[in-house]
Amino acid sequence: MPRGGRRRGAGAPRGNINAVKQGRYSSREIWAMVEDAMLDPEKKSKLIKFLRQLHGQ
């Protein structure tokens, strides 16, 4: 049995945004993602959809 490293199935499920909501990512990283998303129309629409879902609209 291998030891160490990430186990299969360990960690948060895909789509889990708790760390973002809790503020566990630095604002510098988040703003870099936002700036990148605003340059690409497809990413921009996905970001807007995500933010609306996050705030229940």
mmJSON file of the N, C-alpha and C atoms, coordinates in Angstrom:
{"data_MODEL":{"atom_site":{
"group_PDB":["ATOM","ATOM","ATOM","ATOM","ATOM","ATOM","ATOM","ATOM","ATOM","ATOM","ATOM","ATOM","ATOM","ATOM","ATOM","ATOM","ATOM","ATOM","ATOM","ATOM","ATOM","ATOM","ATOM","ATOM","ATOM","ATOM","ATOM","ATOM","ATOM","ATOM","ATOM","ATOM","ATOM","ATOM","ATOM","ATOM","ATOM","ATOM","ATOM","ATOM","ATOM","ATOM","ATOM","ATOM","ATOM","ATOM","ATOM","ATOM","ATOM","ATOM","ATOM","ATOM","ATOM","ATOM","ATOM","ATOM","ATOM","ATOM","ATOM","ATOM","ATOM","ATOM","ATOM","ATOM","ATOM","ATOM","ATOM","ATOM","ATOM","ATOM","ATOM","ATOM","ATOM","ATOM","ATOM","ATOM","ATOM","ATOM","ATOM","ATOM","ATOM","ATOM","ATOM","ATOM","ATOM","ATOM","ATOM","ATOM","ATOM","ATOM","ATOM","ATOM","ATOM","ATOM","ATOM","ATOM","ATOM","ATOM","ATOM","ATOM","ATOM","ATOM","ATOM","ATOM","ATOM","ATOM","ATOM","ATOM","ATOM","ATOM","ATOM","ATOM","ATOM","ATOM","ATOM","ATOM","ATOM","ATOM","ATOM","ATOM","ATOM","ATOM","ATOM","ATOM","ATOM","ATOM","ATOM","ATOM","ATOM","ATOM","ATOM","ATOM","ATOM","ATOM","ATOM","ATOM","ATOM","ATOM","ATOM","ATOM","ATOM","ATOM","ATOM","ATOM","ATOM","ATOM","ATOM","ATOM","ATOM","ATOM","ATOM","ATOM","ATOM","ATOM","ATOM","ATOM","ATOM","ATOM","ATOM","ATOM","ATOM","ATOM","ATOM","ATOM","ATOM","ATOM","ATOM","ATOM","ATOM","ATOM","ATOM"],
"id":[1,2,3,4,5,6,7,8,9,10,11,12,13,14,15,16,17,18,19,20,21,22,23,24,25,26,27,28,29,30,31,32,33,34,35,36,37,38,39,40,41,42,43,44,45,46,47,48,49,50,51,52,53,54,55,56,57,58,59,60,61,62,63,64,65,66,67,68,69,70,71,72,73,74,75,76,77,78,79,80,81,82,83,84,85,86,87,88,89,90,91,92,93,94,95,96,97,98,99,100,101,102,103,104,105,106,107,108,109,110,111,112,113,114,115,116,117,118,119,120,121,122,123,124,125,126,127,128,129,130,131,132,133,134,135,136,137,138,139,140,141,142,143,144,145,146,147,148,149,150,151,152,153,154,155,156,157,158,159,160,161,162,163,164,165,166,167,168,169,170,171],
"type_symbol":["N","C","C","N","C","C","N","C","C","N","C","C","N","C","C","N","C","C","N","C","C","N","C","C","N","C","C","N","C","C","N","C","C","N","C","C","N","C","C","N","C","C","N","C","C","N","C","C","N","C","C","N","C","C","N","C","C","N","C","C","N","C","C","N","C","C","N","C","C","N","C","C","N","C","C","N","C","C","N","C","C","N","C","C","N","C","C","N","C","C","N","C","C","N","C","C","N","C","C","N","C","C","N","C","C","N","C","C","N","C","C","N","C","C","N","C","C","N","C","C","N","C","C","N","C","C","N","C","C","N","C","C","N","C","C","N","C","C","N","C","C","N","C","C","N","C","C","N","C","C","N","C","C","N","C","C","N","C","C","N","C","C","N","C","C","N","C","C","N","C","C"],
"label_atom_id":["N","CA","C","N","CA","C","N","CA","C","N","CA","C","N","CA","C","N","CA","C","N","CA","C","N","CA","C","N","CA","C","N","CA","C","N","CA","C","N","CA","C","N","CA","C","N","CA","C","N","CA","C","N","CA","C","N","CA","C","N","CA","C","N","CA","C","N","CA","C","N","CA","C","N","CA","C","N","CA","C","N","CA","C","N","CA","C","N","CA","C","N","CA","C","N","CA","C","N","CA","C","N","CA","C","N","CA","C","N","CA","C","N","CA","C","N","CA","C","N","CA","C","N","CA","C","N","CA","C","N","CA","C","N","CA","C","N","CA","C","N","CA","C","N","CA","C","N","CA","C","N","CA","C","N","CA","C","N","CA","C","N","CA","C","N","CA","C","N","CA","C","N","CA","C","N","CA","C","N","CA","C","N","CA","C","N","CA","C","N","CA","C","N","CA","C","N","CA","C"],
"label_alt_id":[null,null,null,null,null,null,null,null,null,null,null,null,null,null,null,null,null,null,null,null,null,null,null,null,null,null,null,null,null,null,null,null,null,null,null,null,null,null,null,null,null,null,null,null,null,null,null,null,null,null,null,null,null,null,null,null,null,null,null,null,null,null,null,null,null,null,null,null,null,null,null,null,null,null,null,null,null,null,null,null,null,null,null,null,null,null,null,null,null,null,null,null,null,null,null,null,null,null,null,null,null,null,null,null,null,null,null,null,null,null,null,null,null,null,null,null,null,null,null,null,null,null,null,null,null,null,null,null,null,null,null,null,null,null,null,null,null,null,null,null,null,null,null,null,null,null,null,null,null,null,null,null,null,null,null,null,null,null,null,null,null,null,null,null,null,null,null,null,null,null,null],
"label_comp_id":["MET","MET","MET","PRO","PRO","PRO","ARG","ARG","ARG","GLY","GLY","GLY","GLY","GLY","GLY","ARG","ARG","ARG","ARG","ARG","ARG","ARG","ARG","ARG","GLY","GLY","GLY","ALA","ALA","ALA","GLY","GLY","GLY","ALA","ALA","ALA","PRO","PRO","PRO","ARG","ARG","ARG","GLY","GLY","GLY","ASN","ASN","ASN","ILE","ILE","ILE","ASN","ASN","ASN","ALA","ALA","ALA","VAL","VAL","VAL","LYS","LYS","LYS","GLN","GLN","GLN","GLY","GLY","GLY","ARG","ARG","ARG","TYR","TYR","TYR","SER","SER","SER","SER","SER","SER","ARG","ARG","ARG","GLU","GLU","GLU","ILE","ILE","ILE","TRP","TRP","TRP","ALA","ALA","ALA","MET","MET","MET","VAL","VAL","VAL","GLU","GLU","GLU","ASP","ASP","ASP","ALA","ALA","ALA","MET","MET","MET","LEU","LEU","LEU","ASP","ASP","ASP","PRO","PRO","PRO","GLU","GLU","GLU","LYS","LYS","LYS","LYS","LYS","LYS","SER","SER","SER","LYS","LYS","LYS","LEU","LEU","LEU","ILE","ILE","ILE","LYS","LYS","LYS","PHE","PHE","PHE","LEU","LEU","LEU","ARG","ARG","ARG","GLN","GLN","GLN","LEU","LEU","LEU","HIS","HIS","HIS","GLY","GLY","GLY","GLN","GLN","GLN"],
"label_asym_id":["A","A","A","A","A","A","A","A","A","A","A","A","A","A","A","A","A","A","A","A","A","A","A","A","A","A","A","A","A","A","A","A","A","A","A","A","A","A","A","A","A","A","A","A","A","A","A","A","A","A","A","A","A","A","A","A","A","A","A","A","A","A","A","A","A","A","A","A","A","A","A","A","A","A","A","A","A","A","A","A","A","A","A","A","A","A","A","A","A","A","A","A","A","A","A","A","A","A","A","A","A","A","A","A","A","A","A","A","A","A","A","A","A","A","A","A","A","A","A","A","A","A","A","A","A","A","A","A","A","A","A","A","A","A","A","A","A","A","A","A","A","A","A","A","A","A","A","A","A","A","A","A","A","A","A","A","A","A","A","A","A","A","A","A","A","A","A","A","A","A","A"],
"label_entity_id":["1","1","1","1","1","1","1","1","1","1","1","1","1","1","1","1","1","1","1","1","1","1","1","1","1","1","1","1","1","1","1","1","1","1","1","1","1","1","1","1","1","1","1","1","1","1","1","1","1","1","1","1","1","1","1","1","1","1","1","1","1","1","1","1","1","1","1","1","1","1","1","1","1","1","1","1","1","1","1","1","1","1","1","1","1","1","1","1","1","1","1","1","1","1","1","1","1","1","1","1","1","1","1","1","1","1","1","1","1","1","1","1","1","1","1","1","1","1","1","1","1","1","1","1","1","1","1","1","1","1","1","1","1","1","1","1","1","1","1","1","1","1","1","1","1","1","1","1","1","1","1","1","1","1","1","1","1","1","1","1","1","1","1","1","1","1","1","1","1","1","1"],
"label_seq_id":[1,1,1,2,2,2,3,3,3,4,4,4,5,5,5,6,6,6,7,7,7,8,8,8,9,9,9,10,10,10,11,11,11,12,12,12,13,13,13,14,14,14,15,15,15,16,16,16,17,17,17,18,18,18,19,19,19,20,20,20,21,21,21,22,22,22,23,23,23,24,24,24,25,25,25,26,26,26,27,27,27,28,28,28,29,29,29,30,30,30,31,31,31,32,32,32,33,33,33,34,34,34,35,35,35,36,36,36,37,37,37,38,38,38,39,39,39,40,40,40,41,41,41,42,42,42,43,43,43,44,44,44,45,45,45,46,46,46,47,47,47,48,48,48,49,49,49,50,50,50,51,51,51,52,52,52,53,53,53,54,54,54,55,55,55,56,56,56,57,57,57],
"pdbx_PDB_ins_code":[null,null,null,null,null,null,null,null,null,null,null,null,null,null,null,null,null,null,null,null,null,null,null,null,null,null,null,null,null,null,null,null,null,null,null,null,null,null,null,null,null,null,null,null,null,null,null,null,null,null,null,null,null,null,null,null,null,null,null,null,null,null,null,null,null,null,null,null,null,null,null,null,null,null,null,null,null,null,null,null,null,null,null,null,null,null,null,null,null,null,null,null,null,null,null,null,null,null,null,null,null,null,null,null,null,null,null,null,null,null,null,null,null,null,null,null,null,null,null,null,null,null,null,null,null,null,null,null,null,null,null,null,null,null,null,null,null,null,null,null,null,null,null,null,null,null,null,null,null,null,null,null,null,null,null,null,null,null,null,null,null,null,null,null,null,null,null,null,null,null,null],
"Cartn_x":[0.851,0.0,0.895,0.722,1.538,1.204,2.186,1.984,2.327,1.686,1.959,1.208,1.172,0.491,-1.006,-1.67,-3.12,-3.821,-4.791,-5.569,-6.675,-7.016,-8.106,-9.402,-10.107,-11.367,-11.224,-10.0,-9.804,-10.051,-10.414,-10.593,-12.029,-12.224,-13.558,-14.054,-15.358,-15.899,-15.75,-15.793,-15.7,-16.823,-16.504,-17.507,-17.646,-16.941,-17.025,-16.342,-17.077,-16.544,-16.391,-16.377,-16.281,-15.039,-13.909,-12.676,-12.786,-13.457,-13.627,-14.55,-15.657,-16.61,-16.011,-15.114,-14.505,-13.339,-12.932,-11.827,-10.469,-10.351,-9.068,-8.148,-8.58,-7.701,-7.326,-6.117,-5.701,-6.438,-6.702,-7.421,-6.605,-5.294,-4.455,-4.746,-4.872,-5.169,-6.557,-7.515,-8.887,-8.958,-8.338,-8.376,-7.641,-6.599,-5.91,-6.837,-7.623,-8.585,-9.678,-10.158,-11.215,-10.706,-9.513,-8.952,-8.806,-8.352,-8.214,-9.58,-10.581,-11.916,-12.538,-12.264,-12.866,-12.325,-11.187,-10.626,-11.215,-11.814,-12.387,-13.905,-14.682,-16.141,-16.792,-16.295,-16.868,-16.594,-15.367,-15.022,-15.788,-15.968,-16.675,-18.116,-18.798,-20.186,-20.262,-19.294,-19.28,-19.031,-18.145,-17.86,-19.104,-19.785,-20.999,-22.057,-22.223,-23.193,-22.826,-21.535,-21.069,-21.362,-21.072,-21.29,-22.768,-23.612,-25.06,-25.539,-25.028,-25.402,-24.894,-23.703,-23.101,-23.942,-24.536,-25.321,-26.819,-27.22,-28.613,-29.512,-29.006,-29.839,-30.142],
"Cartn_y":[-1.173,0.0,1.233,2.138,3.348,4.295,5.003,5.97,7.361,8.332,9.715,10.137,11.397,11.901,11.957,12.46,12.619,11.295,10.984,9.768,10.007,8.994,9.083,9.389,10.415,10.769,11.702,12.046,12.936,14.383,15.176,16.598,16.966,18.218,18.747,18.272,18.118,17.719,18.84,18.479,19.483,20.5,21.752,22.797,23.402,22.864,23.386,24.749,25.765,27.126,27.674,26.801,27.258,28.103,27.718,28.475,29.879,30.021,31.358,32.175,31.573,32.295,32.654,31.825,32.066,33.043,33.403,34.339,33.709,32.431,31.753,31.861,32.565,32.846,34.311,34.621,36.02,36.848,38.077,38.951,39.162,39.101,39.255,38.144,36.906,35.783,35.917,36.328,36.464,37.561,38.71,39.794,39.413,38.627,38.159,37.276,36.413,35.58,36.431,37.435,38.309,39.07,39.628,40.358,39.446,38.226,37.26,36.937,36.755,36.401,37.536,38.774,39.904,40.061,39.485,39.568,38.535,37.486,36.412,36.413,36.667,36.761,35.507,34.33,33.096,32.991,33.272,33.246,34.318,35.48,36.59,36.184,35.554,35.146,34.078,33.168,32.138,32.755,33.75,34.424,35.146,35.843,36.564,35.586,34.467,33.44,32.9,32.625,32.122,33.113,34.395,35.417,35.578,35.481,35.573,34.39,33.197,32.023,32.149,32.681,32.855,33.766,34.772,35.745,35.488,34.355,33.956,34.782,35.248,36.034,35.251],
"Cartn_z":[0.0,0.0,0.0,-0.997,-1.029,0.109,0.553,1.632,1.136,1.733,1.368,0.119,-0.096,-1.278,-1.088,-2.082,-2.026,-2.299,-1.475,-1.665,-2.684,-3.417,-4.367,-3.613,-4.055,-3.409,-2.221,-1.849,-0.703,-1.116,-0.182,-0.436,-0.748,-1.041,-1.31,-2.678,-2.819,-4.116,-5.139,-6.408,-7.468,-7.317,-7.575,-7.489,-6.106,-5.128,-3.774,-3.728,-3.289,-3.284,-1.867,-0.875,0.511,0.773,0.2,0.444,-0.121,-1.256,-1.836,-0.95,-0.512,0.323,1.678,2.187,3.486,3.397,2.183,2.012,2.175,1.875,2.061,0.859,-0.165,-1.29,-1.214,-1.589,-1.489,-2.526,-2.185,-3.113,-4.391,-4.302,-5.496,-6.503,-6.025,-6.916,-7.518,-6.719,-7.215,-8.269,-8.018,-9.0,-10.277,-10.175,-11.382,-12.205,-11.542,-12.261,-12.897,-12.176,-12.705,-13.927,-13.83,-14.971,-16.182,-15.963,-17.052,-17.655,-16.808,-17.28,-18.087,-17.716,-18.422,-19.848,-20.131,-21.475,-22.424,-21.893,-22.696,-22.508,-23.577,-23.431,-22.825,-23.169,-22.624,-21.119,-20.714,-19.287,-18.525,-19.164,-18.531,-18.209,-19.164,-18.926,-17.837,-17.813,-16.765,-15.392,-15.325,-14.059,-13.551,-14.438,-14.047,-13.554,-14.255,-13.832,-12.451,-12.234,-10.944,-9.825,-10.067,-9.038,-8.714,-9.73,-9.489,-8.644,-8.932,-8.139,-6.709,-6.567,-5.252,-4.37,-4.99,-4.237,-4.326,-4.885,-4.903,-5.793,-6.897,-7.819,-9.065],
"occupancy":[1.0,1.0,1.0,1.0,1.0,1.0,1.0,1.0,1.0,1.0,1.0,1.0,1.0,1.0,1.0,1.0,1.0,1.0,1.0,1.0,1.0,1.0,1.0,1.0,1.0,1.0,1.0,1.0,1.0,1.0,1.0,1.0,1.0,1.0,1.0,1.0,1.0,1.0,1.0,1.0,1.0,1.0,1.0,1.0,1.0,1.0,1.0,1.0,1.0,1.0,1.0,1.0,1.0,1.0,1.0,1.0,1.0,1.0,1.0,1.0,1.0,1.0,1.0,1.0,1.0,1.0,1.0,1.0,1.0,1.0,1.0,1.0,1.0,1.0,1.0,1.0,1.0,1.0,1.0,1.0,1.0,1.0,1.0,1.0,1.0,1.0,1.0,1.0,1.0,1.0,1.0,1.0,1.0,1.0,1.0,1.0,1.0,1.0,1.0,1.0,1.0,1.0,1.0,1.0,1.0,1.0,1.0,1.0,1.0,1.0,1.0,1.0,1.0,1.0,1.0,1.0,1.0,1.0,1.0,1.0,1.0,1.0,1.0,1.0,1.0,1.0,1.0,1.0,1.0,1.0,1.0,1.0,1.0,1.0,1.0,1.0,1.0,1.0,1.0,1.0,1.0,1.0,1.0,1.0,1.0,1.0,1.0,1.0,1.0,1.0,1.0,1.0,1.0,1.0,1.0,1.0,1.0,1.0,1.0,1.0,1.0,1.0,1.0,1.0,1.0,1.0,1.0,1.0,1.0,1.0,1.0],
"B_iso_or_equiv":[0.0,0.0,0.0,0.0,0.0,0.0,0.0,0.0,0.0,0.0,0.0,0.0,0.0,0.0,0.0,0.0,0.0,0.0,0.0,0.0,0.0,0.0,0.0,0.0,0.0,0.0,0.0,0.0,0.0,0.0,0.0,0.0,0.0,0.0,0.0,0.0,0.0,0.0,0.0,0.0,0.0,0.0,0.0,0.0,0.0,0.0,0.0,0.0,0.0,0.0,0.0,0.0,0.0,0.0,0.0,0.0,0.0,0.0,0.0,0.0,0.0,0.0,0.0,0.0,0.0,0.0,0.0,0.0,0.0,0.0,0.0,0.0,0.0,0.0,0.0,0.0,0.0,0.0,0.0,0.0,0.0,0.0,0.0,0.0,0.0,0.0,0.0,0.0,0.0,0.0,0.0,0.0,0.0,0.0,0.0,0.0,0.0,0.0,0.0,0.0,0.0,0.0,0.0,0.0,0.0,0.0,0.0,0.0,0.0,0.0,0.0,0.0,0.0,0.0,0.0,0.0,0.0,0.0,0.0,0.0,0.0,0.0,0.0,0.0,0.0,0.0,0.0,0.0,0.0,0.0,0.0,0.0,0.0,0.0,0.0,0.0,0.0,0.0,0.0,0.0,0.0,0.0,0.0,0.0,0.0,0.0,0.0,0.0,0.0,0.0,0.0,0.0,0.0,0.0,0.0,0.0,0.0,0.0,0.0,0.0,0.0,0.0,0.0,0.0,0.0,0.0,0.0,0.0,0.0,0.0,0.0],
"pdbx_formal_charge":[null,null,null,null,null,null,null,null,null,null,null,null,null,null,null,null,null,null,null,null,null,null,null,null,null,null,null,null,null,null,null,null,null,null,null,null,null,null,null,null,null,null,null,null,null,null,null,null,null,null,null,null,null,null,null,null,null,null,null,null,null,null,null,null,null,null,null,null,null,null,null,null,null,null,null,null,null,null,null,null,null,null,null,null,null,null,null,null,null,null,null,null,null,null,null,null,null,null,null,null,null,null,null,null,null,null,null,null,null,null,null,null,null,null,null,null,null,null,null,null,null,null,null,null,null,null,null,null,null,null,null,null,null,null,null,null,null,null,null,null,null,null,null,null,null,null,null,null,null,null,null,null,null,null,null,null,null,null,null,null,null,null,null,null,null,null,null,null,null,null,null],
"auth_seq_id":[1,1,1,2,2,2,3,3,3,4,4,4,5,5,5,6,6,6,7,7,7,8,8,8,9,9,9,10,10,10,11,11,11,12,12,12,13,13,13,14,14,14,15,15,15,16,16,16,17,17,17,18,18,18,19,19,19,20,20,20,21,21,21,22,22,22,23,23,23,24,24,24,25,25,25,26,26,26,27,27,27,28,28,28,29,29,29,30,30,30,31,31,31,32,32,32,33,33,33,34,34,34,35,35,35,36,36,36,37,37,37,38,38,38,39,39,39,40,40,40,41,41,41,42,42,42,43,43,43,44,44,44,45,45,45,46,46,46,47,47,47,48,48,48,49,49,49,50,50,50,51,51,51,52,52,52,53,53,53,54,54,54,55,55,55,56,56,56,57,57,57],
"auth_comp_id":["MET","MET","MET","PRO","PRO","PRO","ARG","ARG","ARG","GLY","GLY","GLY","GLY","GLY","GLY","ARG","ARG","ARG","ARG","ARG","ARG","ARG","ARG","ARG","GLY","GLY","GLY","ALA","ALA","ALA","GLY","GLY","GLY","ALA","ALA","ALA","PRO","PRO","PRO","ARG","ARG","ARG","GLY","GLY","GLY","ASN","ASN","ASN","ILE","ILE","ILE","ASN","ASN","ASN","ALA","ALA","ALA","VAL","VAL","VAL","LYS","LYS","LYS","GLN","GLN","GLN","GLY","GLY","GLY","ARG","ARG","ARG","TYR","TYR","TYR","SER","SER","SER","SER","SER","SER","ARG","ARG","ARG","GLU","GLU","GLU","ILE","ILE","ILE","TRP","TRP","TRP","ALA","ALA","ALA","MET","MET","MET","VAL","VAL","VAL","GLU","GLU","GLU","ASP","ASP","ASP","ALA","ALA","ALA","MET","MET","MET","LEU","LEU","LEU","ASP","ASP","ASP","PRO","PRO","PRO","GLU","GLU","GLU","LYS","LYS","LYS","LYS","LYS","LYS","SER","SER","SER","LYS","LYS","LYS","LEU","LEU","LEU","ILE","ILE","ILE","LYS","LYS","LYS","PHE","PHE","PHE","LEU","LEU","LEU","ARG","ARG","ARG","GLN","GLN","GLN","LEU","LEU","LEU","HIS","HIS","HIS","GLY","GLY","GLY","GLN","GLN","GLN"],
"auth_asym_id":["A","A","A","A","A","A","A","A","A","A","A","A","A","A","A","A","A","A","A","A","A","A","A","A","A","A","A","A","A","A","A","A","A","A","A","A","A","A","A","A","A","A","A","A","A","A","A","A","A","A","A","A","A","A","A","A","A","A","A","A","A","A","A","A","A","A","A","A","A","A","A","A","A","A","A","A","A","A","A","A","A","A","A","A","A","A","A","A","A","A","A","A","A","A","A","A","A","A","A","A","A","A","A","A","A","A","A","A","A","A","A","A","A","A","A","A","A","A","A","A","A","A","A","A","A","A","A","A","A","A","A","A","A","A","A","A","A","A","A","A","A","A","A","A","A","A","A","A","A","A","A","A","A","A","A","A","A","A","A","A","A","A","A","A","A","A","A","A","A","A","A"],
"auth_atom_id":["N","CA","C","N","CA","C","N","CA","C","N","CA","C","N","CA","C","N","CA","C","N","CA","C","N","CA","C","N","CA","C","N","CA","C","N","CA","C","N","CA","C","N","CA","C","N","CA","C","N","CA","C","N","CA","C","N","CA","C","N","CA","C","N","CA","C","N","CA","C","N","CA","C","N","CA","C","N","CA","C","N","CA","C","N","CA","C","N","CA","C","N","CA","C","N","CA","C","N","CA","C","N","CA","C","N","CA","C","N","CA","C","N","CA","C","N","CA","C","N","CA","C","N","CA","C","N","CA","C","N","CA","C","N","CA","C","N","CA","C","N","CA","C","N","CA","C","N","CA","C","N","CA","C","N","CA","C","N","CA","C","N","CA","C","N","CA","C","N","CA","C","N","CA","C","N","CA","C","N","CA","C","N","CA","C","N","CA","C","N","CA","C","N","CA","C","N","CA","C"],
"pdbx_PDB_model_num":[1,1,1,1,1,1,1,1,1,1,1,1,1,1,1,1,1,1,1,1,1,1,1,1,1,1,1,1,1,1,1,1,1,1,1,1,1,1,1,1,1,1,1,1,1,1,1,1,1,1,1,1,1,1,1,1,1,1,1,1,1,1,1,1,1,1,1,1,1,1,1,1,1,1,1,1,1,1,1,1,1,1,1,1,1,1,1,1,1,1,1,1,1,1,1,1,1,1,1,1,1,1,1,1,1,1,1,1,1,1,1,1,1,1,1,1,1,1,1,1,1,1,1,1,1,1,1,1,1,1,1,1,1,1,1,1,1,1,1,1,1,1,1,1,1,1,1,1,1,1,1,1,1,1,1,1,1,1,1,1,1,1,1,1,1,1,1,1,1,1,1]
}}}
